Every structure is written in C-alpha cells, then in structure tokens.
C-alpha cells in the first residue's frame, strides 16, 4: 500500500484522518464500520493518542468493538507501574485490556528479541478478520530505514515499516505512519492525555536510540525535509520491490523443477543451465526467492555468490556444498538442492531389530508398520515379517553384492545407490538393515531380492525419517 495513502504530512491529526487511513489499508473492513479492532498499547504517547482516537471512533459508531493489548517485557524496573497505568486508563475509557507477561533470551539482541515476543502475543490475540492498530509514526519509519541502511539492507529493507501487513488470522494497520512524533505529542497535549515515558529511550547503547537522539536531529537540522525524503524512498522502494518480485516469480517458474529425489523425497530443484543463462543480478534474485520458498534463511550476498561460483560451477560428479546458519545448497546432477544442514554421520554399534520402530543415535527414526502384500503401495519398502537382522549405519558396514526384486544381476551397494540416484552426501548416513554381510533392506529406499513380502504373507513397511 502507498505510504502517503495513510496520512499527508502536515495534515492535522483527527479521528476522521485515522478512520480513513484504517479503511484505506484494511482488507477486513466493511463500508460503514470496522469490526473487531485491537490497539497495541504500550502506554507511550503514540499508542495513547491512537487509543484515545479509537475510543472516539467507537463511541460514534465507526468501530464496533475496541480492546487494548499491553505487553510486559520485564526489561524496566518501572514495567509494573506501566501495567497499572494502562489498566487505570482503559478502565476510565471503558476499553477491555489484556496484559501479557513475556520472557525471552536477553543475552543477544534485546530489541529484536523483545519485538519477536511482542508480535507472538499480537498474533495469538488476533481473531479471524481482526485488525490490530499500532502507533508507529514517521519518526519510527525514518529510524527503521536508517538502521537497516547501516546494516547493509537491500531494496526490500528500504521499504521500512509497512502501512499494513497480514499477521496470523488478521491484519496489522498503522494509521499514524505518516505523522511526525511532534504532531502526535501536540495532539495528546491538546486533549490533556497522560502517558508514560520509557526511560530506556534515552539509552544510546541501543542502536535505534542512538539514531533517534544523536544522529537524526543533526540530519534534520542540516536537511529539514529529510524525513519526508526517506518516507518517499520507502514508497519508491516498495514499488521497485513489487517489480523485482514479478521478475523473481517469472524466473522461478522457468528454472525450478519439482522432482522426487531418493531419500529426500519431493524437492524443488534449481536447474543450473537455466540459472546460468540469466544475468548475474537475476541469478542472485532467483536464489533468494528459491530459498525463501524453501523456508530457509536467506544468507548474505557473499554467500549467494559463493553458491553460484562453487556449487553451480562445479563438475557434475563433484560434491560441493555451501553451508550457512539455517541452510545449505549442494549440487545434485544438473541441479541445485537446498535443505537444512545435513546431520553428521554418527557411528554406532549394530542395533538388534525387534519388529518395532526405533530411534537411531543421530536422532533420525526408522518407522516400522505391519502390512500385507495386497496393501503395499508402489515404491513402499516392505520386508517379510520373518526377516531377522540388525540396523547399522552404512559407513560402518560392508555388505555383499545383491539383487533387487525383478532386476537381473547382482551389484554392489555403491552401484545400486548410483543407479537409483541417491544423493552422495546422504549415503553414509543411510541405516542398513542386514544379517551379517547380507543386506535385507534400506528403509524407504530398497529391499533385497528374497526378503520382499510375498503374496498372502504379512510384512513390515520400513521408512526412514532423517
């Protein structure tokens, strides 16, 4: 949505301006009244002014139901007093208030951890079609953009805080995003509102506070229009990102192929030939989109370049891999495959098979279920119920050449794995069901001739959950 669609800089802050912004941004509203509205209420001046305006809108019928949500982070010794303030104010305005105490790991990035905990609360509170309003304003937008620029953001990050976005079963809307903090403070003062001041806002050890208190005032003094300029940049970046997304979607449709890969199962593979036919800038764009759809964290630009140079450019029979926190990319034939980092092979002594499912030392699991020959599905690995043996990890056992049902000739396990197309980096981890040096089955992959379920006999279905 357009940034300037929510508020025109310099316009007087009024309930009419806010309700128009809510209607313009929310997909969950009717033509007359907004349904269920919640306000993220910290007790600061922004959320206090917003909640007061929403009270007016409720009283005149523009909002059907109104409630407030306060999150107690436990970071300030004054936090309990803020809860008392929020309860007293909401009681006076006849607004239902829910208070949530949250805990999080404050040994890392405190600001990010607190934000994550806060949004988990908001998501849990949003009902179907509900709208959560937040009091973010223009100064917050400027801080966010500058903070991201300092950290090396791309076009997506330059969009700053969105005016609206989905959250859980509902939607977040920020109707004050075009309003400067001084205008909100002026409105709150005019209406004689009371609010709290978070003492941590002056602590410049926090990056955003440093920008807010030390950097941005100097920039505004030098360039008075810089806030509006950055807001405009956010809007243009949003338009540019929409175009880039269209390009990424088009390239994804051409270059990504759904394949059933042995052991991995159904996977979305990136065709290396079509990837390399793209300009370098679009390759990076496509890799980001592909990893995002695979629900993996997107690494740095340097790591993406490493993927293109070391993995994409490797020999077909090579085993290149690029690993980062939260993901990895490998080469599989003429494709790239992305997945969570592969677990290391864990050596263990043979485990006696007792006819039931078992968990292996690397925490992968072999599921065993009773079946009959008539119920066996195509591709399902089933052994005769009378099969007896142990489980070992492939890296620790050698087996004799064997045959597959319906296939002529015996081959070594290595040759069968090559023929079937099992990814090389998974082979040493495979659990082998065997009796001495006689292979019986590899769960989820193959069963040796002579050990398969015969018609009319009971059997055991074996599957490996890696």
Protein Blocks (a to p, Z undefined) as FASTA:
>chain_A
ZZklmocghiacdfklmmmmmmmmpckbcfkbccbdcdddehpaklmmmmmmmmmmmmno
pambdcdddddehlafklmmmmmmmmmmmmmnopacddddddddfkbcfklmmmmmmmmm
mmmmpcghiacddfbdfklmmmmmmmmmmnopafklmnmpafbdcehjbccddfklmpcf
klmmmmmmmnopacdddfklmmmkbmklmmmmmmmmmmmmmmmmlmmmmmmmmmmmmmmm
mmmmmmmmmmmmmmpccdddehklpaddddfklmmmpcfklmmmmmmmmmmmnopacddf
klmmmmmmmmmmmcfkbccdcddehiacddehjaccddddddddddddddddehiacddf
kopacddddddfklpcghiacddfkbgcddddfklcccdddddehiaciddfklmmmmno
pafklmmmpccddehjacfbdghiaccehiaccehiacddddddZZ
